[in-house]
Amino acid sequence: MLVRLTNYLFIFLLINKESFAAEEGMPQLNPEYWVSQIFWLVIIFSFLYIFLSKIILPKISETLEKRKLQILDNLEQAEKYKEDTQNKINEYEKILIEAKKEAKSIINEAKKKIDSDINFKKDKLEKEIEKEISDAEKEINELKNNSIENINKIAIEASTDLVKTIMNIELNKSNVSAIVEDISKKKAEKYLW
């Protein structure tokens, strides 16, 4: 629209050459043309003022207002996103703390369970070892007691056979057994206990 008005003004000036022409010198300094110059000056500046104030400046101020509103809206959204982000960070930290506490409690429970299992198995093993020791002691005592009898039997048979072989005399087993038992009682305390 501005281009159109400028074209009309230029055409009008070309057609009316005489209204701006001077016979001698510079026409703008000729007082005869001052009134027409002032007239056109007021018309052109009035036109420019109206054109700028009614068409151009409202569009510029509308654009500036839209940008201002857009910037304010963007700032509000950025603040909202910042708050959401901070809330998410706080929530993440809470979840992390909860997870650490839960992991610690799980570890403590597992440790307690393992300790109780170890103590239970240790007690069980100690009881089994004590039982094995007492069984072994009983068996050793039985072997000691039986070994004395077995040694006495072997000694009686060996003595009887030896005397029979060397002297060709057959001894009474009850006499030999009394002698062997007497000797074994005296020597057994010394060697077995």
C-alpha positions in Angstrom: 0.0 0.0 0.0 2.9 2.3 0.8 4.4 1.6 -2.6 1.1 2.5 -4.3 0.8 5.8 -2.5 4.4 6.7 -3.3 3.8 5.9 -7.0 0.7 8.1 -7.0 2.5 11.0 -5.4 5.4 10.7 -7.9 3.0 10.7 -10.9 1.2 13.7 -9.5 4.4 15.6 -9.1 5.5 14.8 -12.7 2.1 16.0 -14.1 2.1 19.3 -12.1 5.6 20.4 -12.9 4.7 24.0 -13.0 3.5 24.3 -9.4 7.0 23.5 -8.2 9.1 25.1 -10.9 10.7 28.5 -10.5 11.7 31.0 -13.2 15.0 31.8 -11.7 17.3 30.3 -9.1 16.1 28.1 -6.3 12.3 27.9 -6.1 12.3 26.8 -2.5 13.8 30.1 -1.5 11.3 32.1 -3.5 8.7 33.4 -1.0 6.0 33.1 -3.7 6.1 29.3 -3.3 6.4 29.1 0.4 2.7 28.7 1.0 2.4 25.8 -1.5 5.6 24.2 0.0 4.2 24.5 3.5 0.9 23.1 2.3 2.5 20.1 0.7 4.8 19.7 3.6 1.8 19.5 6.0 -0.1 17.1 3.7 2.9 14.8 3.2 3.8 14.7 6.9 0.2 14.4 7.9 -0.1 11.5 5.5 3.1 9.9 6.8 2.0 10.5 10.4 -1.4 8.9 9.8 0.1 6.1 7.7 2.7 5.3 10.3 0.5 5.7 13.4 -2.6 3.9 12.0 -1.0 1.1 9.9 2.7 0.5 10.6 3.1 1.2 14.3 0.0 -0.8 15.4 1.4 -3.8 13.4 4.8 -3.3 15.0 3.4 -2.9 18.5 1.1 -5.9 18.0 4.1 -8.0 16.9 6.1 -6.7 19.9 3.3 -7.5 22.2 2.9 -11.0 20.7 6.7 -11.5 21.2 6.5 -10.2 24.7 3.6 -12.5 25.5 5.4 -15.4 23.9 8.5 -14.7 25.9 6.5 -14.5 29.1 4.8 -17.7 28.2 8.1 -19.4 27.5 9.5 -18.2 30.8 6.5 -19.5 32.6 6.8 -22.9 30.9 10.6 -22.9 31.6 9.8 -22.2 35.3 7.2 -24.9 35.3 9.7 -27.4 33.7 12.3 -26.3 36.2 9.9 -27.0 39.1 8.9 -30.4 37.5 12.6 -31.2 37.1 13.4 -30.3 40.7 10.4 -32.4 41.8 11.6 -35.3 39.8 15.2 -34.9 41.2 13.8 -34.8 44.7 11.6 -37.9 44.0 14.6 -39.7 42.5 16.7 -38.9 45.6 14.0 -40.1 47.9 13.7 -43.4 45.9 17.5 -43.7 46.0 17.6 -43.2 49.7 14.7 -45.7 50.2 16.5 -48.2 47.9 19.7 -47.8 50.0 17.8 -48.3 53.2 16.1 -51.4 51.8 19.4 -52.8 50.5 21.0 -52.2 53.9 18.1 -53.9 55.7 18.2 -56.9 53.2 22.0 -57.2 53.8 21.5 -57.0 57.6 18.8 -59.7 57.5 20.9 -61.9 55.2 23.9 -61.4 57.6 21.7 -62.3 60.6 20.4 -65.4 58.8 23.8 -66.5 57.7 25.2 -65.9 61.3 22.3 -67.9 62.8 22.8 -70.7 60.2 26.6 -70.7 60.9 25.9 -70.9 64.7 23.3 -73.6 64.2 25.7 -75.7 62.1 28.5 -75.0 64.4 26.5 -76.1 67.4 25.3 -79.2 65.5 28.9 -80.0 64.4 30.2 -79.5 68.0 27.5 -81.9 69.2 28.4 -84.4 66.5 32.1 -84.1 67.4 31.3 -84.5 71.1 29.2 -87.6 70.3 32.0 -89.0 68.1 34.5 -88.3 70.8 32.4 -90.0 73.5 31.7 -92.9 71.2 35.4 -93.2 70.4 36.2 -93.0 74.1 33.7 -95.7 74.9 35.1 -97.8 72.0 38.6 -97.2 73.3 37.6 -98.2 76.8 35.8 -101.3 75.5 38.9 -102.1 73.4 41.1 -101.7 76.5 38.9 -103.9 78.5 38.5 -106.4 75.8 42.2 -106.2 74.8 43.2 -107.2 78.3 41.0 -110.2 78.1 42.2 -111.0 74.6 45.8 -110.5 75.6 45.2 -112.7 78.6 43.6 -115.4 76.4 46.5 -115.2 73.9 49.0 -115.2 76.8 47.4 -118.2 78.3 47.3 -120.1 75.0 50.8 -119.0 74.1 52.2 -119.9 77.5 50.5 -123.3 77.5 51.7 -124.0 73.9 55.2 -122.8 74.7 55.5 -124.9 77.9 54.1 -127.9 76.0 56.5 -127.4 73.1 59.6 -126.8 75.2 59.0 -129.2 78.1 56.4 -131.5 76.7 54.2 -131.0 79.8 50.6 -130.1 79.6 49.7 -127.4 82.1 46.4 -126.8 83.8 44.7 -123.9 82.1 43.2 -122.5 85.2 46.6 -122.2 86.9 48.1 -120.5 83.9 45.2 -118.2 83.6 45.5 -117.2 87.3 49.2 -116.4 86.9 48.6 -114.4 83.6 45.7 -112.4 85.2 47.8 -111.6 88.2 50.7 -110.4 86.1 48.4 -108.5 83.7 46.7 -106.7 86.6 50.0 -105.5 88.0 51.4 -104.4 84.5 48.1 -103.2 83.0 47.8 -100.3 85.2 51.3 -99.3 84.3 50.8 -99.5 80.5 47.2 -98.9 79.8 46.1 -96.2 82.1 
